[in-house]
Amino acid sequence: MLLSPGVTFTSLREHKIRNFRHASGNGFPERSMPRCCLDVSLKAEGSMAGIKEMFGRKINLSVSAYDTAWVAMVPSRDTTNVPCFPECLDWIMENQHQDGSWGLLPGHPLLVKDKLSCTIACVIALRKWRVGKQSVQRGLNFIGSHGWAATDTDQLCPIGFGILFPAMIKEATELGLDVPLDPVLVDRMTVNQTSVLESFIGKEAILASVAEGVGESCFWEAVKNQKRSNGSLVNSPSTTAAALLYHHDKQSCEYLCLVLKEYSSGVPVAHPTELYARLCMVDALQRLGVQRYFRHEMESVLKDADRHWQLKSEEIFLDITCCALGFRLLRTHGYEVSSDELARLVDQHKFSEASGMQFMSLVSILELHKASCLMMHESEVALEQIHTLTTSYLTQQLSNEGILDETLSKEVEYALKNENGTLDRIQSRQSIHLYREDKFDILKTSYRYPNLYSKDLLTFSLYDFNYCQAHHKAELRQLERWYKGNRLDQLKDTRQVLHTAYFLITADVFNPELTEARAAYAENIILGTIVDDLFDNFAPREELLNIIDLVKKWDEPAAGDYYSNRVEIFYSALYKTLNEIGAKVVMQQGRCIKNHLVSTWLKMLEGMMSELDWWEDGVTPTIDEYLAAACETINARVCILPTIFLLGIKLPDDIIDGKEYSSLLQHVSIVARLLNDLQTYKKELIESKPNCIQQLLLKDNGVISEEEALTKTKEMIETSRRKLLQMVLQTKGSSIPRVCKDVFWTTSKIAHFLYSFRDEFSSPKEMINHINQVIYEPLILPQNMG
């Protein structure tokens, strides 16, 4: 954590100044503290306090004009010619917009269709009770001048609009109102409404979500099966109110009274949503990269969510979006949650059918997709089905440009591209960039959480990102000095990967306190890449054997022990670096692991020599022999081992000798190696070098095609990725701390990120852009929020 146990939030400024000066004392040039770091101290503390206060406040939705109008229509049980909830009529009268409409404020150009729905509902409510004649006319005028939006596919469409809007037009007409819309348009919408409703027979969960659009002909007895223990129908004030128009129910009436007590004179689009809102807060803190400051508050929310999960609470198990988000957050934080309930809920909503998809928000579908990416067990067939369906649907929406909200479109694109794990700093920068204080979502009508997406959260996240970035730039300068000091820049026949190596680990392990862990990981990437190039680019065999012999002896050799200047530069750098890392581990752990470091390197070098011998001698290894050697040579092991000992926590003496550590290494090595093989197999097939695809083709004597071999390799990657994820997230029976296991998962994410490029270390334009954004380019707070 950035804040050490003895650091209070009130001493954040002093802690960060000390932290930065500590870095300068480690060889960084002395200079004044950057302005962004001072700004973190002076401005971010107030923002942090505001964020912490959010966890203690009630989080309410914005009032929905649409739902408030339906509640206003409910007559008193005792006297049917007066409203049961007159305060809702008052709200409607007081909240008409200047243009005659009702709807969300502040509005949005893509919400005109939503405004039509809200406005006609409010007009009907006023007309029913013979009040607000002038307001009714202004509302009708708005509908007449904006009727074009009813069929405009470039407008955001509220869920069920095609059913609800024609039904309300009919209701308005029956009340004697002249709705100024083209009769042809109305007829067309009515025909479409009838067709959709016919498809709902036997699908009560879908029907219940839009029951107010069906009126007296609704299958109310069937829909009543969707009644919640709080008296509502699907937690919807509008649907519950519509039911009360035709069938009085004391509990449903009490539900609406309870909602109005909390919201005064209006109602939201859904209630309750407290748990979902708090899960959204946790998710936002994680995506923005500031969760380390709020671990206590986040854990409190997750414990409450787990309690709801174990009790099979309606608030989580009957809300598909809340269930998907809760499942994802609880599983990633180590809680044992089964995907069975999520699968049941998806089945209940007929998600696999077109009608089911049509009546789910895009946010819900995106949440389901993210949840499905956490498949860990072979038995989670339902998650696989959800993943297939959501991937297909979201991909189609992107390709058809069907996601009108630009921010949501970018979120969907990012989620699809990074479903195997995202590097945290890349996600944080994008999340900060896309963050909107006026963020809204849409169900049957648009809504927002007025006190959830705040200026405090954006300000704090931005300044923290810039503070970390300033620290990382200083670290990178130190790594550059290490690189040149060891003369590695003189090895011209090897790839220059210094900046890429540092970026890869820093993009996911970014806490400023973990300087030594990042350095160890990056240095081993660099040294591993150099020696890999020596083997791949046909360095003289004598040089390679010389390196292996030197590592076996592990002494500080005399000049005459080196076969070449290249060997001297590489081995001297390796010898000095591993010894320095070993000394740092002694300082943190109180014991020496240098022999383990050297042994891991030796195994990698000997594995590389075995692969070279196979190629030179024309030997074809079995697939098992190939994978055994390949998992040693991929470089993951030499990076992970020193890193986990430099995370600032004391580790058991036998941690690296146990089965759990060995299995974690095995799975992450297979993932990394086979991802590499997918990238390089065509080149290696031509050169007859060992590669998984080649070994699979040879194993079956040409029985399987190249495409089938590629599919088999991808399946092997996915199997190991899931097993790795399962081991990382499981808590029971695990002897390795989660923070250490996260390094294995980080390595898997790095591999997926790295091999998404054509040549992993050639620094294509996109890679350079990521490096600049994470390490060099600070974020700028919008002028109106400074």
C-alpha positions as a printed Julia matrix, in Angstrom:
786×3 Matrix{Float64}:
   0.0     0.0     0.0
   1.09    3.55   -0.69
   0.21    4.52    2.86
   2.28    2.58    5.35
   0.5     1.3     8.49
   1.7     4.24   10.57
   0.63    6.93    8.11
  -2.72    8.64    8.69
  -4.73   10.29    5.96
  -4.1    13.69    7.55
  -0.36   13.22    7.14
  -0.63   12.29    3.45
   1.28   15.37    2.28
   4.24   14.79    4.6
   4.3    11.09    3.7
   4.42   11.78   -0.03
   7.13   14.42    0.33
   9.2    12.0     2.4
   8.53    9.2    -0.08
   9.69   11.35   -2.98
  12.84   12.51   -1.17
  13.58    8.93   -0.21
  13.55    8.1    -3.93
  15.93   10.99   -4.62
  18.27    9.64   -1.97
  18.53    6.38   -3.92
  20.47    7.96   -6.74
  17.86   10.2    -8.32
  19.0    13.78   -8.93
  18.06   16.19   -6.16
  15.46   18.69   -7.29
  12.37   20.38   -5.98
   9.21   18.36   -5.64
   7.06   18.46   -8.82
   4.03   20.72   -8.78
   1.72   17.73   -9.3
   3.02   16.11   -6.1
   2.4    19.28   -4.13
  -1.08   19.46   -5.63
  -1.77   15.91   -4.44
  -0.89   17.04   -0.94
  -2.79   20.3    -0.98
  -5.92   19.36   -2.93
  -6.31   15.6    -2.82
  -6.66   15.33    0.96
  -9.93   17.25    0.84
 -11.13   15.1    -2.03
 -10.22   11.94   -0.12
 -12.29   13.07    2.84
 -15.23   13.7     0.52
 -14.92   10.21   -0.97
 -14.8     8.58    2.46
 -17.94   10.49    3.43
 -19.74    8.95    0.43
 -19.54    5.54    2.12
 -21.43    6.89    5.12
 -24.21    8.6     3.19
 -27.43    7.24    1.76
 -27.04    6.87   -2.0
 -30.28    7.7    -3.78
 -31.16    7.74   -7.45
 -32.44   10.81   -9.25
 -36.21   11.21   -9.19
 -37.86    9.68  -12.26
 -40.58   11.79  -13.89
 -41.86    8.67  -15.65
 -42.27    6.6   -12.48
 -43.54    9.53  -10.45
 -46.28   10.04  -13.04
 -47.44    6.42  -12.76
 -47.53    6.64   -8.97
 -49.52    9.88   -9.3
 -52.17    7.99  -11.31
 -52.98    5.59   -8.45
 -56.4     6.5    -6.95
 -57.18    6.49   -3.28
 -58.7     3.23   -2.12
 -61.39    5.06   -0.18
 -62.28    7.69   -2.79
 -61.4     6.78   -6.35
 -61.81   10.32   -7.67
 -58.81   11.63   -5.73
 -55.17   10.58   -6.0
 -53.64    8.29   -3.4
 -50.33   10.15   -3.66
 -51.09   13.85   -4.3
 -47.51   14.82   -3.52
 -46.51   13.19   -6.81
 -48.84   15.5    -8.68
 -47.23   18.43   -6.9
 -43.8    17.18   -8.03
 -44.98   16.95  -11.64
 -46.36   20.49  -11.55
 -43.16   21.84  -10.04
 -40.66   20.05  -12.29
 -41.78   20.71  -15.85
 -38.94   22.0   -18.02
 -39.08   25.3   -19.89
 -39.6    23.49  -23.2
 -42.69   21.77  -21.81
 -41.05   18.38  -21.27
 -40.24   16.28  -18.22
 -37.14   14.15  -17.78
 -33.62   13.95  -16.41
 -31.71   17.12  -15.55
 -29.19   17.99  -16.75
 -30.41   16.44  -19.98
 -28.59   15.05  -22.99
 -29.17   15.39  -26.76
 -29.63   11.61  -27.06
 -32.43   11.48  -24.48
 -35.25   13.04  -26.54
 -37.02    9.68  -26.86
 -36.79    9.32  -23.08
 -38.25   12.81  -22.68
 -41.21   11.8   -24.88
 -41.93    8.84  -22.59
 -41.64   10.91  -19.41
 -43.68   13.77  -20.83
 -46.65   11.75  -22.02
 -46.75    9.91  -18.67
 -46.84   13.22  -16.79
 -49.47   14.63  -19.15
 -51.69   11.58  -18.54
 -51.33   11.93  -14.76
 -52.28   15.6   -14.81
 -55.19   15.01  -17.2
 -56.52   12.11  -15.12
 -56.97   14.37  -12.09
 -58.04   17.42  -14.1
 -55.2    19.66  -12.92
 -52.45   21.65  -14.63
 -54.3    22.39  -17.85
 -51.57   24.76  -19.05
 -48.86   22.26  -18.18
 -50.73   19.56  -20.12
 -50.86   21.74  -23.22
 -47.18   22.64  -22.99
 -46.39   18.95  -22.66
 -48.48   18.09  -25.73
 -46.74   20.85  -27.67
 -43.38   19.32  -26.8
 -44.55   15.87  -27.95
 -45.81   17.35  -31.22
 -42.57   19.15  -32.0
 -40.35   16.22  -30.99
 -42.41   13.28  -32.23
 -39.7    12.56  -34.79
 -37.6    11.05  -31.98
 -40.09    8.22  -31.36
 -38.73    6.21  -34.3
 -35.28    7.77  -34.56
 -32.68    5.0   -34.26
 -30.02    7.59  -33.46
 -31.7     8.27  -30.11
 -31.07    6.27  -26.94
 -34.05    4.02  -26.44
 -35.48    3.39  -22.96
 -36.14   -0.28  -22.23
 -39.63   -1.25  -23.36
 -40.24    2.04  -25.18
 -41.85    0.22  -28.11
 -44.5    -1.18  -25.75
 -44.88    1.63  -23.24
 -45.08    4.66  -25.52
 -47.89    3.37  -27.81
 -49.82    2.24  -24.72
 -49.57    5.72  -23.19
 -50.65    7.35  -26.47
 -53.76    5.18  -26.36
 -54.38    6.07  -22.71
 -54.0     9.79  -23.43
 -56.44    9.54  -26.33
 -59.0     7.74  -24.14
 -58.71   10.61  -21.65
 -59.79   13.0   -24.4
 -56.36   14.39  -25.27
 -55.39   15.16  -28.84
 -51.84   13.83  -29.05
 -50.2    15.7   -31.97
 -48.44   12.74  -33.61
 -48.64   11.38  -37.16
 -51.41    8.69  -37.16
 -49.35    6.53  -39.53
 -46.46    6.55  -37.09
 -48.78    5.66  -34.2
 -50.35    2.8   -36.16
 -46.97    1.4   -37.05
 -45.84    1.52  -33.42
 -49.07   -0.17  -32.29
 -48.63   -3.05  -34.76
 -45.07   -3.54  -33.56
 -46.24   -3.44  -29.92
 -48.77   -6.21  -30.55
 -46.16   -8.4   -32.2
 -43.72   -8.0   -29.32
 -46.34   -8.68  -26.66
 -47.35  -11.93  -28.36
 -43.79  -13.14  -27.98
 -43.98  -12.54  -24.2
 -46.47  -15.3   -23.45
 -44.89  -17.53  -20.8
 -42.11  -15.04  -20.09
 -43.31  -13.43  -16.89
 -39.95  -11.95  -15.89
 -39.78   -9.95  -19.11
 -43.48   -9.06  -19.1
 -43.28   -7.78  -15.52
 -40.64   -5.21  -16.47
 -43.08   -3.44  -18.84
 -46.44   -4.49  -17.41
 -47.74   -0.91  -17.22
 -47.67   -0.85  -21.01
 -50.13   -3.73  -21.25
 -52.91   -2.29  -19.13
 -55.96   -4.31  -18.11
 -55.15   -7.02  -20.63
 -51.92   -7.8   -18.79
 -51.64  -11.27  -17.34
 -51.63   -9.77  -13.87
 -52.01  -13.08  -12.09
 -48.88  -14.37  -13.82
 -47.0   -11.12  -13.28
 -47.84  -11.24   -9.57
 -45.38  -14.13   -9.32
 -42.68  -11.49   -9.81
 -43.76   -9.67   -6.66
 -40.92   -9.04   -4.23
 -41.0    -9.46   -0.48
 -41.02   -5.65   -0.16
 -44.38   -5.54   -1.96
 -43.07   -4.23   -5.28
 -43.19   -5.71   -8.74
 -39.54   -6.1    -9.85
 -38.52   -3.18   -7.59
 -40.2    -0.81  -10.06
 -42.41    2.0    -8.69
 -44.08    2.46  -12.09
 -44.96   -1.24  -12.56
 -46.11   -1.49   -8.94
 -48.3     1.58   -9.39
 -49.77    0.18  -12.61
 -50.72   -3.02  -10.79
 -52.48   -0.95   -8.14
 -54.62    0.65  -10.85
 -56.25   -2.71  -11.47
 -55.74   -4.78   -8.34
 -55.41   -3.21   -4.91
 -52.66   -4.73   -2.81
 -51.92   -3.41    0.66
 -48.29   -4.45    0.62
 -47.66   -2.83   -2.77
 -49.24    0.38   -1.51
 -47.0     0.27    1.56
 -43.99   -0.16   -0.74
 -44.82    3.06   -2.58
 -45.42    4.87    0.7
 -42.0     3.75    1.89
 -40.32    4.97   -1.29
 -42.05    8.34   -1.06
 -41.03    8.67    2.56
 -37.41    8.38    1.46
 -37.7    10.57   -1.64
 -40.3    13.1    -0.39
 -42.54   13.89   -3.37
 -41.13   11.83   -6.24
 -39.92    8.28   -6.85
 -36.89    6.78   -8.67
 -36.89    4.33  -11.57
 -36.0     1.5    -9.18
 -35.92    0.9    -5.44
 -34.05   -0.34   -3.51
 -30.68    0.17   -5.22
 -28.45    0.86   -2.2
 -26.39   -2.33   -2.52
 -25.88   -1.9    -6.25
 -24.85    1.74   -5.75
 -22.23    0.79   -3.17
 -20.88   -1.97   -5.4
 -20.61    0.65   -8.15
 -18.53    2.77   -5.76
 -16.14   -0.13   -5.14
 -15.89   -0.8    -8.86
 -15.23    2.87   -9.62
 -12.44    3.1    -7.02
 -10.77    0.03   -8.54
 -11.07    1.23  -12.12
  -9.72    4.67  -11.22
  -6.74    3.09   -9.44
  -7.22    4.53   -5.96
  -8.61    1.51   -4.11
  -5.56    1.24   -1.86
  -6.7     4.32    0.07
 -10.15    2.92    0.84
  -9.58   -0.75    1.62
 -11.51   -0.63    4.9
 -14.56    1.03    3.34
 -14.49   -1.28    0.32
 -14.17   -4.4     2.47
 -17.19   -3.31    4.48
 -19.26   -3.08    1.29
 -18.03   -6.46    0.05
 -18.77   -8.16    3.35
 -22.29   -6.79    3.2
 -22.65   -7.98   -0.4
 -21.39  -11.43    0.59
 -23.95  -11.53    3.4
 -26.68  -10.73    0.87
 -25.29  -13.42   -1.43
 -25.25  -16.1     1.24
 -28.79  -15.17    2.34
 -29.93  -15.25   -1.31
 -31.24  -11.73   -0.89
 -33.7   -10.46   -3.5
 -31.79   -7.21   -3.76
 -28.91   -9.05   -5.39
 -30.42  -12.23   -6.82
 -33.41  -10.65   -8.58
 -31.43   -7.81  -10.16
 -29.34   -9.15  -13.02
 -26.97   -6.16  -13.13
 -26.39   -6.16   -9.37
 -25.91   -9.93   -9.4
 -23.33   -9.8   -12.2
 -21.41   -6.92  -10.61
 -21.57   -8.51   -7.15
 -20.38  -11.85   -8.52
 -17.4   -10.22  -10.25
 -16.3    -8.11   -7.3
 -16.78  -10.84   -4.71
 -14.96  -13.46   -6.77
 -12.0   -11.2    -7.57
 -11.68  -10.33   -3.88
 -11.45  -13.96   -2.84
 -15.01  -14.61   -1.68
 -16.37  -18.03   -2.56
 -19.38  -17.38   -4.78
 -20.99  -19.82   -7.17
 -22.04  -18.82  -10.67
 -25.2   -20.96  -10.34
 -27.4   -18.1    -9.17
 -26.19  -15.84  -11.96
 -26.92  -18.59  -14.48
 -30.43  -19.09  -13.03
 -31.22  -15.39  -13.26
 -29.99  -15.19  -16.85
 -32.13  -18.19  -17.76
 -35.16  -16.62  -16.09
 -34.76  -13.51  -18.26
 -34.55  -15.67  -21.42
 -31.19  -14.05  -22.14
 -30.44  -16.43  -25.01
 -33.55  -15.25  -26.88
 -33.86  -12.04  -28.83
 -36.72  -10.78  -26.65
 -34.65  -11.28  -23.5
 -31.71   -9.33  -24.89
 -34.02   -6.55  -26.08
 -35.28   -5.9   -22.56
 -31.9    -5.67  -20.88
 -29.81   -2.53  -20.69
 -26.44   -2.47  -22.4
 -24.88   -1.86  -18.98
 -26.4    -5.15  -17.78
 -25.07   -7.05  -20.79
 -21.61   -5.53  -20.29
 -21.64   -6.51  -16.62
 -22.61  -10.06  -17.57
 -19.72  -10.16  -20.02
 -17.23   -9.03  -17.39
 -18.59  -11.59  -14.94
 -18.3   -14.37  -17.53
 -14.58  -13.61  -17.95
 -14.06  -15.02  -14.43
 -14.67  -18.63  -15.45
 -12.51  -20.86  -13.24
 -14.11  -24.29  -13.21
 -14.91  -26.72  -16.01
 -18.4   -27.07  -14.56
 -19.22  -23.39  -15.19
 -20.82  -24.14  -18.53
 -23.42  -21.4   -18.04
 -20.67  -18.78  -17.73
 -19.21  -20.0   -21.01
 -22.61  -19.61  -22.66
 -23.01  -16.13  -21.2
 -19.55  -15.25  -22.44
 -20.3   -16.46  -25.96
 -23.63  -14.63  -26.13
 -22.41  -11.34  -24.65
 -19.25  -11.31  -26.76
 -21.28  -11.86  -29.93
 -23.91   -9.26  -29.01
 -21.47   -6.55  -27.9
 -19.2    -7.13  -30.9
 -22.2    -6.79  -33.2
 -23.3    -3.59  -31.47
 -19.85   -2.1   -31.95
 -19.59   -3.1   -35.58
 -23.08   -1.73  -36.31
 -22.29    1.47  -34.38
 -25.34    0.63  -32.29
 -23.91    2.0   -29.03
 -24.85    5.67  -29.2
 -23.26    6.67  -25.91
 -19.63    7.31  -26.88
 -18.31    6.7   -23.37
 -20.15    3.38  -23.06
 -18.98    2.4   -26.54
 -15.35    2.88  -25.51
 -15.94    0.9   -22.31
 -17.4    -1.99  -24.31
 -14.54   -1.9   -26.81
 -11.99   -1.94  -24.0
 -13.73   -4.8   -22.17
 -13.8    -6.99  -25.31
 -10.17   -6.29  -26.09
  -8.93   -6.99  -22.55
 -11.15   -9.82  -21.37
  -8.11  -11.86  -20.27
  -7.03   -9.15  -17.87
  -6.12   -5.51  -18.15
  -3.0    -3.73  -16.92
  -4.22   -1.47  -14.13
  -2.57    1.81  -15.1
  -3.86    1.6   -18.67
  -7.38    1.01  -17.38
  -7.06    3.75  -14.76
  -5.97    6.33  -17.28
  -8.81    5.45  -19.61
 -11.33    5.44  -16.73
 -10.17    8.87  -15.56
 -10.36   10.15  -19.12
 -13.91    8.81  -19.59
 -15.11    9.8   -16.1
 -18.23   11.96  -16.18
 -19.61   13.72  -13.16
 -23.0    13.8   -14.96
 -22.9    10.09  -15.9
 -26.32    8.59  -16.55
 -27.7     5.16  -17.4
 -31.03    4.16  -18.88
 -33.65    1.58  -17.92
 -37.3     2.38  -18.62
 -36.12    5.96  -18.23
 -32.77    7.65  -17.72
 -31.33    8.07  -14.24
 -28.16    8.95  -12.38
 -26.73    8.78   -8.88
 -26.31   12.5    -8.04
 -23.93   11.88   -5.11
 -22.02    8.88   -6.47
 -20.02   10.22   -9.42
 -18.37   13.25   -7.9
 -15.77   15.9    -8.57
 -13.93   14.68   -5.45
 -13.38   11.23   -6.93
 -12.14   12.56  -10.28
  -9.84   15.11   -8.66
  -8.3    12.64   -6.26
  -7.81    9.95   -8.92
  -6.17   12.35  -11.34
  -3.72   13.8    -8.86
  -2.83   10.37   -7.51
  -2.17    9.12  -11.04
   0.16   12.05  -11.66
   1.91   11.55   -8.32
   2.59    7.88   -9.09
   3.72    8.81  -12.58
   6.27   11.3   -11.24
   7.64    8.57   -8.98
   7.81    6.1   -11.87
   9.71    8.55  -14.08
  12.31    8.92  -11.36
  12.55    5.12  -11.04
  13.0     4.74  -14.78
  15.94    7.15  -14.74
  17.55    4.93  -12.12
  16.94    1.86  -14.3
  18.54    3.66  -17.23
  21.63    4.25  -15.09
  21.69    0.55  -14.17
  21.45   -0.35  -17.86
  24.3     1.9   -18.97
  26.37    1.22  -15.86
  26.36   -2.47  -16.78
  27.24   -1.62  -20.42
  24.14   -3.41  -21.69
  23.67   -0.62  -24.24
  26.83   -1.92  -25.94
  25.16   -5.24  -26.91
  24.07   -4.14  -30.36
  22.8    -7.54  -31.55
  20.06   -7.71  -28.91
  16.74   -5.93  -28.6
  16.68   -2.7   -26.61
  13.74   -3.34  -24.29
  14.53   -1.22  -21.25
  11.54    1.1   -21.45
   9.13   -1.64  -22.48
  10.31   -3.9   -19.64
   9.83   -1.21  -17.01
   6.46   -0.19  -18.45
   5.11   -3.75  -18.41
   5.53   -4.3   -14.68
   4.81   -0.7   -13.68
   1.54   -0.68  -15.61
   0.15   -3.24  -13.16
   2.33   -3.06  -10.02
   2.32    0.7    -9.57
   2.29    1.47   -5.84
   5.24    3.83   -5.25
   6.47    1.8    -2.28
   7.22   -1.21   -4.49
  10.27    0.3    -6.18
  12.55   -2.68   -5.48
   9.98   -5.23   -6.69
   9.48   -3.35   -9.97
  13.21   -2.99  -10.51
  13.85   -6.71   -9.96
  11.1    -7.7   -12.39
  12.2    -5.24  -15.09
  15.9    -6.09  -14.77
  15.17   -9.79  -15.2
  12.98   -9.1   -18.25
  15.87   -7.18  -19.8
  18.54   -9.76  -18.99
  16.26  -12.62  -20.04
  15.54  -10.95  -23.38
  19.26  -10.43  -24.02
  20.15  -14.07  -23.46
  17.11  -15.2   -25.45
  18.4   -13.13  -28.37
  21.84  -14.71  -28.05
  20.32  -18.18  -28.39
  17.86  -17.19  -31.12
  20.35  -15.23  -33.2
  22.9   -18.04  -33.31
  25.62  -16.71  -31.07
  28.65  -19.05  -31.21
  27.98  -22.22  -29.26
  31.16  -21.57  -27.27
  29.69  -18.29  -25.99
  26.46  -19.95  -24.86
  28.27  -22.79  -23.11
  30.58  -20.24  -21.52
  27.6   -18.38  -20.05
  26.11  -21.6   -18.67
  29.44  -22.64  -17.16
  29.9   -19.24  -15.5
  26.41  -19.38  -13.96
  27.09  -22.91  -12.67
  30.26  -21.75  -10.9
  28.77  -18.38   -9.83
  32.08  -16.77   -8.97
  33.44  -13.4    -9.85
  35.67  -14.57  -12.71
  38.9   -13.17  -14.0
  39.09  -11.55  -17.41
  40.44  -14.76  -18.96
  37.31  -16.71  -18.06
  35.21  -14.96  -20.73
  34.98  -16.33  -24.24
  34.1   -12.89  -25.65
  33.42   -9.3   -24.69
  29.72   -9.99  -25.16
  29.81  -12.78  -22.61
  31.73  -10.57  -20.19
  29.15   -7.76  -20.43
  26.18  -10.08  -20.0
  27.53  -12.25  -17.21
  28.95   -9.29  -15.27
  25.53   -7.62  -15.39
  23.75  -10.81  -14.35
  26.21  -11.53  -11.54
  26.04   -8.02  -10.13
  22.23   -7.74  -10.48
  21.34  -11.06   -8.85
  23.73  -10.38   -5.99
  22.18   -6.95   -5.45
  18.67   -8.4    -5.55
  19.75  -11.1    -3.11
  21.03   -8.43   -0.71
  17.73   -6.53   -0.92
  15.82   -9.73   -0.13
  18.02  -10.27    2.93
  17.13   -6.76    4.1
  13.39   -7.41    3.7
  13.15  -11.1     4.6
  16.1   -11.69    6.9
  17.29  -14.64    4.8
  19.13  -15.3     1.57
  17.52  -16.67   -1.62
  20.5   -16.06   -3.91
  20.99  -19.79   -4.55
  17.36  -20.04   -5.68
  17.82  -17.06   -8.0
  20.93  -18.57   -9.59
  19.33  -22.02   -9.84
  16.27  -20.58  -11.62
  18.49  -18.8   -14.12
  20.57  -21.92  -14.7
  17.46  -24.0   -15.44
  16.34  -21.4   -17.98
  19.74  -21.36  -19.71
  19.94  -25.16  -19.8
  16.42  -25.31  -21.22
  17.44  -22.88  -23.97
  20.46  -25.07  -24.76
  18.22  -28.16  -24.96
  15.96  -26.39  -27.46
  19.0   -25.34  -29.49
  20.35  -28.91  -29.47
  17.01  -30.25  -30.7
  17.09  -27.83  -33.6
  20.72  -28.39  -34.53
  20.49  -32.19  -34.26
  17.14  -32.42  -36.04
  15.55  -34.07  -33.01
  11.78  -33.86  -32.63
  10.8   -33.72  -28.94
   7.45  -35.0   -27.75
   4.86  -32.4   -26.85
   5.48  -33.13  -23.15
   9.24  -32.75  -23.54
   8.75  -29.53  -25.45
   6.4   -28.02  -22.83
   8.7   -29.05  -19.97
  11.61  -27.18  -21.54
   9.51  -24.32  -22.9
   8.06  -23.5   -19.48
  11.61  -23.05  -18.15
  12.75  -20.84  -21.02
   9.9   -18.33  -21.19
  11.53  -16.0   -18.61
   8.48  -15.8   -16.33
  10.13  -17.73  -13.51
  13.23  -15.55  -13.23
  11.0   -12.45  -13.09
   8.48  -13.72  -10.53
  10.85  -15.28   -7.98
  12.71  -12.15   -6.82
   9.64   -9.93   -7.12
   7.47  -11.78   -4.6
  10.24  -11.5    -1.97
  10.41   -7.71   -2.4
   6.75   -6.84   -1.77
   7.3    -5.8     1.83
   5.69   -8.83    3.51
   7.43  -11.65    5.34
   7.2   -14.98    3.51
   7.47  -18.53    4.89
  10.86  -20.19    4.46
   9.47  -23.07    2.39
   7.2   -21.04    0.11
   9.1   -21.77   -3.12
   9.52  -25.47   -2.36
   5.79  -26.18   -2.08
   3.37  -27.63   -4.6
   1.27  -24.45   -4.72
   4.2   -22.3    -5.88
   5.2   -24.93   -8.43
   1.65  -25.15   -9.84
   1.32  -21.38  -10.1
   4.6   -21.25  -12.03
   3.54  -24.09  -14.28
   0.25  -22.48  -15.29
   1.61  -18.98  -15.87
   4.57  -20.37  -17.82
   2.28  -22.36  -20.13
   0.13  -19.28  -20.73
   3.13  -17.11  -21.56
   4.97  -19.71  -23.66
   2.0   -20.75  -25.77
   0.95  -17.14  -26.37
   4.5   -16.61  -27.63
   4.22  -19.7   -29.83
   1.02  -18.41  -31.42
   2.88  -15.26  -32.41
   6.01  -16.91  -33.79
   4.88  -20.29  -35.11
   4.92  -19.41  -38.82
   8.49  -18.14  -38.67
   9.57  -21.12  -36.56
   7.82  -23.61  -38.84
   9.92  -22.3   -41.72
  13.09  -22.54  -39.63
  12.06  -25.98  -38.24
  12.46  -24.68  -34.68
  10.48  -26.31  -31.86
   7.06  -24.74  -31.35
   3.85  -26.05  -29.81
   1.92  -25.86  -33.08
   4.66  -27.76  -34.88
   4.83  -30.39  -32.15
   1.06  -30.92  -32.3
   1.19  -31.33  -36.08
   4.05  -33.84  -35.83
   2.47  -35.68  -32.92
  -0.57  -36.58  -35.0
   1.42  -37.21  -38.22
  -0.51  -34.62  -40.16
  -3.9   -35.97  -39.1
  -4.91  -32.59  -37.69
  -4.76  -29.4   -39.7
  -2.82  -26.28  -38.82
  -6.09  -24.6   -37.85
  -6.92  -27.47  -35.5
  -3.45  -27.27  -33.95
  -3.97  -23.54  -33.37
  -7.35  -24.21  -31.75
  -5.82  -26.89  -29.52
  -3.06  -24.48  -28.44
  -5.6   -21.79  -27.59
  -7.56  -24.31  -25.53
  -4.4   -25.22  -23.61
  -3.79  -21.51  -22.92
  -7.34  -21.01  -21.68
  -7.22  -24.11  -19.47
  -4.04  -22.94  -17.75
  -5.31  -19.36  -17.5
  -8.44  -20.54  -15.69
  -6.5   -22.8   -13.35
  -4.12  -19.95  -12.6
  -7.02  -17.6   -11.88
  -8.6   -20.19   -9.61
  -5.39  -20.57   -7.6
  -4.85  -16.81   -7.37
  -8.38  -16.14   -6.09
  -8.78  -19.1    -3.75
  -8.11  -18.4    -0.09
  -8.85  -21.69    1.67
  -5.85  -24.0     1.81
  -3.5   -21.44    0.27
  -0.16  -20.79    1.97
   0.94  -18.04   -0.42
  -0.28  -14.49    0.37
  -2.67  -12.99   -2.18
  -0.31  -10.1    -2.92
   2.32  -12.62   -4.05
  -0.13  -14.65   -6.12
  -1.17  -11.42   -7.82
   2.34  -11.25   -9.33
   1.62  -14.51  -11.17
  -1.66  -13.07  -12.45
   0.11   -9.85  -13.43
   2.57  -11.94  -15.45
  -0.34  -13.64  -17.25
  -1.87  -10.24  -18.03
   1.48   -8.95  -19.26
   1.77  -11.95  -21.59
  -1.7   -11.39  -23.04
  -0.95   -7.7   -23.48
   2.52   -8.25  -24.9
   1.59  -10.9   -27.42
  -1.39   -8.95  -28.68
   1.22   -7.11  -30.73
   2.81   -8.63  -33.82
   6.32   -8.58  -32.33
   6.25   -8.28  -28.58
   9.34   -6.1   -28.08
   9.52   -4.14  -31.33
   7.6    -1.23  -29.74
   4.93   -0.6   -32.37
   3.1     2.69  -32.3
   0.39    1.46  -29.91
   2.99    0.18  -27.43
   4.83    3.5   -27.54
   1.55    5.32  -26.9
   0.88    3.16  -23.84
   4.39    3.78  -22.48
   3.99    7.53  -22.92
   0.56    7.58  -21.29
   1.57    5.51  -18.26
   5.02    6.95  -17.61
   5.49   10.3   -19.32
   2.27   12.2   -20.03
   0.52   13.62  -16.93
  -3.24   13.94  -16.8
  -4.7    17.43  -16.78
  -7.76   18.38  -14.74
 -10.43   20.11  -16.87
 -10.29   23.89  -16.4
 -13.84   24.04  -15.06
 -12.85   21.63  -12.28
  -9.48   23.04  -11.28
